[in-house]
């Protein structure tokens, strides 16, 4: 083949014989799409298989105009009543604080409920104590817009609960 024919042939293909290097864009976009799809599937599986989180409320939406019989309860306080106590203790008082415990699913220390009742008695006008079975924490203390949870009960927990109550004032 003569030089002329070779030159013409190369010019006939666009004049340049530079070959593109690297992964073509279509393959790169496909790989990103597959990765994002896999991430989405993983997130959905996690959401469907993770145990539901059940904690006491921190808002007052859906409350009912009812008050519990006492500030220290042996039976669970309904969620709508808890919300009402967060709004205003005793139905017309200042915003309340509710301490919930779950000794059904957690091992509670001996005397824990009695010590929690003592904390409630220090703030008789607005703090409540009630069990909350199936809660995903051993202890939870709530006020409107705030919650703290604990899986142990000791002096540090008591101090943290008192500080939480004092911040409400």
C-alpha positions in Angstrom: 0.0 0.0 0.0 1.4 3.3 -0.9 1.9 6.2 1.5 -0.8 8.2 -0.2 -3.4 5.6 0.3 -2.5 5.3 4.0 -2.7 9.0 4.5 -6.0 9.2 2.7 -7.3 6.4 4.8 -6.3 8.1 8.1 -7.8 11.3 6.9 -11.0 9.5 6.0 -11.5 8.5 9.6 -11.6 12.0 10.9 -8.0 12.9 10.5 -6.9 11.7 13.9 -6.0 8.3 15.1 -6.0 9.1 18.8 -7.7 6.4 20.7 -9.8 7.2 23.8 -8.4 5.8 27.0 -10.2 4.8 30.2 -13.6 3.5 31.0 -16.4 4.7 28.6 -18.9 7.1 30.3 -21.8 4.7 29.8 -20.0 2.0 31.8 -19.1 4.5 34.6 -22.6 5.8 34.8 -23.9 2.2 34.9 -21.6 1.3 37.7 -22.7 4.3 39.7 -26.3 3.4 39.1 -25.8 -0.2 40.2 -24.0 1.0 43.4 -26.9 3.5 44.2 -29.4 0.8 43.5 -27.6 -1.6 45.9 -27.5 1.1 48.5 -31.2 1.7 48.2 -32.0 -2.1 48.5 -29.7 -2.3 51.6 -31.5 0.7 53.3 -34.9 -0.7 52.6 -33.9 -4.1 54.0 -32.4 -2.5 57.1 -35.6 -0.4 57.7 -37.8 -3.5 57.3 -35.8 -5.8 59.5 -34.7 -3.4 62.3 -36.7 -3.6 65.5 -39.1 -0.6 65.9 -38.0 2.1 68.3 -40.6 2.8 71.0 -39.9 5.7 73.3 -42.2 8.0 75.3 -43.5 11.1 73.6 -41.9 14.6 73.7 -44.8 16.4 72.1 -48.4 17.2 73.1 -50.1 16.5 69.8 -52.9 14.0 70.3 -53.2 14.5 74.1 -56.5 14.0 76.0 -57.8 16.2 78.8 -57.3 13.6 81.5 -55.0 13.4 84.5 -53.5 10.3 86.2 -54.7 9.4 89.7 -51.2 10.0 91.2 -47.7 11.2 90.3 -46.2 7.8 91.1 -48.0 5.0 89.2 -47.7 1.2 89.3 -49.6 0.8 86.0 -48.6 2.4 82.6 -49.8 5.9 81.9 -51.4 6.0 78.4 -49.5 8.0 75.8 -52.3 10.6 75.3 -52.3 11.2 79.1 -48.5 11.5 79.1 -48.7 14.1 76.4 -51.2 16.0 78.5 -48.9 15.9 81.5 -46.0 17.2 79.4 -48.3 20.1 78.3 -49.3 21.0 81.8 -49.0 18.9 84.9 -52.2 18.1 86.8 -54.2 19.4 83.9 -53.7 23.1 84.5 -50.2 23.5 86.0 -46.8 24.1 84.5 -45.3 21.8 81.8 -44.5 18.4 83.3 -41.8 15.9 83.2 -42.5 12.1 82.9 -40.1 9.4 84.0 -40.8 6.0 82.4 -39.1 2.6 83.2 -39.2 -0.8 81.6 -38.5 -3.6 84.0 -40.4 -6.1 81.7 -37.6 -6.2 79.1 -34.6 -5.0 81.2 -33.2 -6.2 84.5 -34.0 -3.4 87.0 -31.8 -2.9 90.0 -33.3 -3.6 93.4 -34.8 -0.5 94.8 -34.7 1.4 91.5 -38.4 2.2 91.3 -38.4 3.4 94.9 -35.4 5.7 94.3 -37.2 7.0 91.2 -40.3 7.7 93.3 -38.1 9.7 95.7 -37.0 11.9 92.8 -40.6 12.4 91.8 -41.5 13.4 95.4 -38.8 16.1 95.3 -40.8 17.8 92.5 -44.5 17.0 93.5 -46.0 19.7 91.4 -44.9 18.5 87.9 -43.0 15.2 87.8 -44.6 11.8 87.1 -43.3 8.2 87.3 -44.9 5.3 85.4 -43.8 2.0 83.9 -43.8 1.8 80.1 -43.6 -1.8 78.9 -41.9 -2.5 75.5 -40.0 0.8 75.6 -36.6 0.4 73.8 -34.8 1.7 76.9 -34.7 0.8 80.6 -35.3 4.4 81.6 -36.5 7.5 79.8 -37.2 11.0 81.1 -39.2 13.4 78.9 -40.4 17.0 78.8 -41.8 18.9 75.8 -39.2 18.7 73.1 -36.6 16.7 75.0 -35.8 13.1 76.0 -32.9 11.3 77.7 -32.7 7.6 77.9 -30.6 5.3 80.2 -29.9 1.6 80.2 -28.4 1.6 83.6 -29.4 3.1 86.9 -26.9 4.4 89.3 -25.8 7.7 91.1 -24.8 9.2 87.7 -28.3 8.4 86.3 -30.0 10.0 89.3 -27.9 13.1 88.9 -28.6 13.3 85.2 -32.3 13.0 85.8 -32.3 15.7 88.4 -30.3 18.0 86.1 -32.9 17.3 83.3 -35.7 18.2 85.6 -33.9 21.4 86.8 -33.3 22.5 83.2 -37.1 22.5 82.7 -37.6 25.2 85.3 
